[in-house]
Amino acid sequence: MPIWKKSATLAALNAANHNTAAQHLGIEITELGDDFVRGRVPVDHRTVQPFGLLHGGVSVVLAESLGSIGAYYASPEGHNAVGLDINANHLRSATSGWVTGTARPVHIGRSTQVWQIEMVNEAGELTCVSRLTMAILAPR
C-alpha cells in the first residue's frame, strides 16, 4: 500500500529540481515506488573530489534530496518538510559511472519523519548509508 499522501510523477519530481543544487550536480529521480524514492548522481567532473572519488558531500546531497522528496510526499496536503539532521557513513569509494540511492522511511510521524538512504555503485556495492530526520511543518 502506497505511503504517499500527495500525487507525484517522475516528470514533476525532476522538474522541481530545475535551477537547484540537485540539477547542478546531475541528480536524477528515477523511481517512485509504493514506499521508496530512488535517484542517482553521476560520478563526473561536477561531483568528484581532487583524488577522483565521488565527494562525500555529494552523497549527502543525494541522500537529503531523496529523503526530502519522500518526506514531503508522505506528509499531508498543505504540509511542508524541512531537514533537521543528517548523517552519512561512507563505506566504499566510487570513481566512475553512477551512484544510485534509495530512500525508505524508518518512521513517519505527525511532526517528524526519519528516512534511511542507501547508496550503491553500478556493481550494486554499498557506498554510503545515511539517515535523515525531517520536521513536518503544518500549514499556518
Disulfide bonds with the S-S distance in Angstrom:
none
